[in-house]
Amino acid sequence: MEPGAVPDRKVILGVQAHPDDIDFSSGGTIAAFVKQGHEVHYLSVTSGNKGTHDRSITPEKLTEIREAEEREASRRLGVTACYFLRWNDGELEPNLTLRAQICRVIRQVRPHTLLTFDPWRPYQLHPDHRAVGIATLDAAIAARDHLFFPEQLRDGIDIARVHEIYLFGAAEPDTWVDISDTIAMKIQAASAHVSQIGDDLTGREERTRARSRAIGEPRGLAYAEAFKVLHLN
């Protein structure tokens, strides 16, 4: 393949703070990627071990539940594999340790495309979302050069170059993905996250369709998801 060429079958890595972030924000796009023949992987930095109002449940049990929900949601979308770093929910900072761990997964998976949060979105309140967005972008730069985290370059792991990054929840989107054929798959995947959405499946579906319609209609699309796409040399 010529340098800079786009492969027919891309490997895509979605990096999220919590199990469900990508399914809720970008599940239609993930399903579209899979239908196009691309290979998608998920990396969850936390397992959402504090994301509950149930005072009887332990963080350990919640980790088990939420990881199982993500695996099921991923199965419904056709995602190839899920990885979990198991940092504590709500405690993320974009430090060198987190950067190194994400960098290692990038080098293992070797994605052409990354998908993660827009960390520069004004008024982005959730600290985990900001931290994962920054750490993922920093890791994409580190992954391509052998002098960054050189201890990782063994046992078949080598440098890896990411060519494009889709930022979801973007302040200034410039790319709209038509999910008219995959919105039902997005809704089905989201419904796997029972611990987060409860039993209000009808209400959730209506809100998802309304939001996707509002994004798509100005672009002449029945349903869409919006991203800021960065191209790396």
C-alpha positions as CSV (number, residue, x, y, z in Angstrom):
1,M,0.0,0.0,0.0
2,E,1.3,3.5,-0.9
3,P,2.1,5.8,2.1
4,G,-1.0,7.7,3.1
5,A,-3.3,5.5,1.1
6,V,-6.7,4.6,2.7
7,P,-7.1,0.8,3.0
8,D,-10.3,-0.8,1.8
9,R,-10.7,-2.5,5.2
10,K,-9.8,-0.1,8.0
11,V,-9.1,-1.0,11.6
12,I,-10.9,1.5,13.9
13,L,-10.3,1.9,17.6
14,G,-12.9,3.7,19.8
15,V,-11.6,5.0,23.1
16,Q,-14.1,5.9,25.7
17,A,-14.2,6.9,29.4
18,H,-17.0,4.6,30.3
19,P,-18.8,1.6,28.8
20,D,-21.7,3.1,26.8
21,D,-20.1,6.5,25.8
22,I,-19.5,5.4,22.2
23,D,-22.7,3.4,21.9
24,F,-24.8,6.4,23.0
25,S,-22.9,9.0,21.0
26,S,-21.7,7.1,17.9
27,G,-23.3,3.7,17.7
28,G,-24.9,4.3,14.3
29,T,-21.5,5.3,12.9
30,I,-19.9,2.2,14.4
31,A,-22.6,0.0,12.9
32,A,-22.0,1.7,9.5
33,F,-18.3,1.1,9.7
34,V,-18.9,-2.6,10.4
35,K,-21.4,-2.9,7.5
36,Q,-18.8,-1.3,5.2
37,G,-16.4,-4.2,6.1
38,H,-14.2,-2.4,8.6
39,E,-12.9,-3.9,11.9
40,V,-13.8,-2.0,15.1
41,H,-12.3,-2.3,18.6
42,Y,-13.3,-0.6,21.8
43,L,-11.1,0.6,24.7
44,S,-12.9,1.6,27.9
45,V,-10.6,3.4,30.3
46,T,-12.9,2.9,33.3
47,S,-15.6,0.3,33.7
48,G,-18.0,2.8,35.1
49,N,-17.7,1.4,38.6
50,K,-19.4,4.4,40.2
51,G,-22.2,5.0,37.7
52,T,-25.2,4.1,39.7
53,H,-27.8,5.4,42.2
54,D,-28.2,2.0,43.7
55,R,-26.5,2.2,47.2
56,S,-26.6,-1.5,47.6
57,I,-24.2,-2.3,44.8
58,T,-20.5,-2.5,45.1
59,P,-18.0,-1.0,42.7
60,E,-16.7,-4.5,41.9
61,K,-20.1,-5.8,41.1
62,L,-20.9,-2.7,39.0
63,T,-17.7,-3.3,37.0
64,E,-18.8,-6.8,36.2
65,I,-22.3,-5.6,35.2
66,R,-21.1,-2.7,33.0
67,E,-18.4,-4.7,31.2
68,A,-20.9,-7.4,30.4
69,E,-23.3,-4.8,29.1
70,E,-20.6,-3.3,26.9
71,R,-19.7,-6.7,25.5
72,E,-23.3,-7.4,24.6
73,A,-23.8,-3.9,23.1
74,S,-20.6,-4.4,21.1
75,R,-21.8,-7.8,19.9
76,R,-25.0,-6.2,18.6
77,L,-22.9,-3.7,16.6
78,G,-20.4,-6.2,15.3
79,V,-17.4,-4.9,17.3
80,T,-14.5,-7.2,17.1
81,A,-13.0,-6.8,20.6
82,C,-13.4,-4.8,23.9
83,Y,-10.5,-3.8,26.1
84,F,-10.8,-2.4,29.6
85,L,-8.1,-0.5,31.6
86,R,-10.3,-0.4,34.8
87,W,-9.3,3.0,36.1
88,N,-11.6,4.3,38.8
89,D,-14.7,6.1,37.4
90,G,-14.5,9.9,37.9
91,E,-10.8,9.9,38.8
92,L,-9.1,10.2,35.4
93,E,-6.4,12.8,34.6
94,P,-4.5,13.1,31.3
95,N,-1.2,12.0,32.8
96,L,1.7,10.0,31.3
97,T,0.6,6.7,32.8
98,L,-2.8,6.9,31.1
99,R,-1.2,8.1,27.9
100,A,1.2,5.1,27.9
101,Q,-1.6,2.6,28.5
102,I,-3.7,4.0,25.6
103,C,-0.5,4.2,23.4
104,R,0.1,0.5,24.1
105,V,-3.4,-0.5,22.9
106,I,-3.0,1.7,19.8
107,R,0.3,-0.2,19.0
108,Q,-1.4,-3.5,19.6
109,V,-4.5,-2.9,17.5
110,R,-2.8,-0.7,14.9
111,P,-5.8,1.4,13.9
112,H,-6.1,3.5,10.8
113,T,-8.8,5.5,12.6
114,L,-9.4,6.6,16.2
115,L,-12.7,7.7,17.6
116,T,-12.9,9.6,20.9
117,F,-14.2,12.6,22.7
118,D,-13.7,16.2,21.6
119,P,-11.7,17.4,24.7
120,W,-11.9,21.0,23.6
121,R,-15.7,21.3,23.6
122,P,-16.7,24.3,25.6
123,Y,-18.3,23.6,28.9
124,Q,-17.5,19.8,28.7
125,L,-18.3,19.1,32.3
126,H,-17.3,15.5,32.8
127,P,-13.7,15.3,33.9
128,D,-13.3,11.8,32.5
129,H,-14.5,12.8,29.1
130,R,-12.0,15.7,28.9
131,A,-9.2,13.5,30.2
132,V,-9.7,10.6,27.8
133,G,-10.0,12.9,24.8
134,I,-6.7,14.6,25.7
135,A,-4.9,11.4,26.6
136,T,-6.0,9.6,23.5
137,L,-4.8,12.4,21.2
138,D,-1.5,12.5,23.1
139,A,-1.2,8.7,22.8
140,A,-1.8,8.8,19.0
141,I,1.2,11.1,18.7
142,A,3.4,8.9,21.0
143,A,2.4,5.7,19.3
144,R,4.1,6.6,16.0
145,D,7.6,7.3,17.4
146,H,9.9,4.6,18.8
147,L,11.5,6.8,21.5
148,F,8.2,7.3,23.2
149,F,7.5,4.4,25.7
150,P,10.2,2.2,24.0
151,E,9.7,-0.5,26.7
152,Q,6.5,-1.3,24.8
153,L,8.3,-2.3,21.6
154,R,8.8,-6.0,22.2
155,D,6.9,-9.3,21.8
156,G,5.7,-8.2,18.3
157,I,4.5,-4.8,19.3
158,D,5.9,-2.0,17.1
159,I,5.1,1.7,16.5
160,A,1.8,2.5,14.9
161,R,0.6,5.5,12.9
162,V,-3.0,6.7,13.2
163,H,-4.2,8.5,10.1
164,E,-7.5,10.0,11.1
165,I,-9.4,10.8,14.3
166,Y,-13.2,11.2,14.7
167,L,-14.1,13.4,17.6
168,F,-17.6,12.9,18.9
169,G,-19.6,15.5,20.9
170,A,-17.6,18.0,18.8
171,A,-17.9,21.7,19.3
172,E,-17.4,22.4,15.6
173,P,-18.3,19.3,13.6
174,D,-17.3,19.1,10.0
175,T,-18.4,15.5,9.1
176,W,-21.8,14.0,9.2
177,V,-22.3,10.3,9.0
178,D,-25.6,9.0,7.6
179,I,-27.0,6.5,10.1
180,S,-30.4,6.1,8.5
181,D,-29.7,2.4,7.8
182,T,-28.1,1.8,11.2
183,I,-30.1,3.8,13.8
184,A,-32.0,0.7,14.8
185,M,-28.8,-1.0,15.5
186,K,-27.6,1.9,17.6
187,I,-30.9,1.8,19.6
188,Q,-30.5,-2.0,20.1
189,A,-27.0,-1.6,21.3
190,A,-27.8,1.2,23.7
191,S,-30.6,-1.0,25.1
192,A,-28.0,-3.4,26.4
193,H,-26.9,-0.8,29.0
194,V,-29.7,-1.6,31.4
195,S,-27.8,-0.4,34.4
196,Q,-27.7,3.1,32.9
197,I,-31.0,3.5,31.1
198,G,-33.4,1.3,33.2
199,D,-36.5,0.1,31.5
200,D,-37.5,3.2,29.7
201,L,-36.6,1.8,26.3
202,T,-39.4,3.5,24.4
203,G,-38.5,6.9,25.7
204,R,-34.9,6.3,25.0
205,E,-35.6,5.3,21.5
206,E,-37.7,8.4,20.9
207,R,-35.0,10.7,22.2
208,T,-32.3,9.0,20.2
209,R,-34.3,9.3,17.0
210,A,-35.2,12.9,17.7
211,R,-31.6,13.9,18.4
212,S,-30.3,12.0,15.3
213,R,-33.0,13.6,13.2
214,A,-32.1,17.1,14.4
215,I,-28.5,16.4,13.4
216,G,-29.3,14.9,10.0
217,E,-32.1,17.0,8.6
218,P,-30.1,20.2,8.0
219,R,-27.8,18.0,5.9
220,G,-30.6,16.3,4.0
221,L,-30.3,13.1,6.0
222,A,-33.0,11.3,7.9
223,Y,-30.7,10.5,10.8
224,A,-27.0,11.4,11.4
225,E,-24.2,11.6,13.8
226,A,-21.7,14.5,13.7
227,F,-17.9,14.6,14.2
228,K,-14.9,16.7,13.9
229,V,-12.4,14.7,11.9
230,L,-8.6,15.3,12.2
231,H,-6.2,14.1,9.6
232,L,-2.7,13.2,10.7
233,N,0.3,13.1,8.3
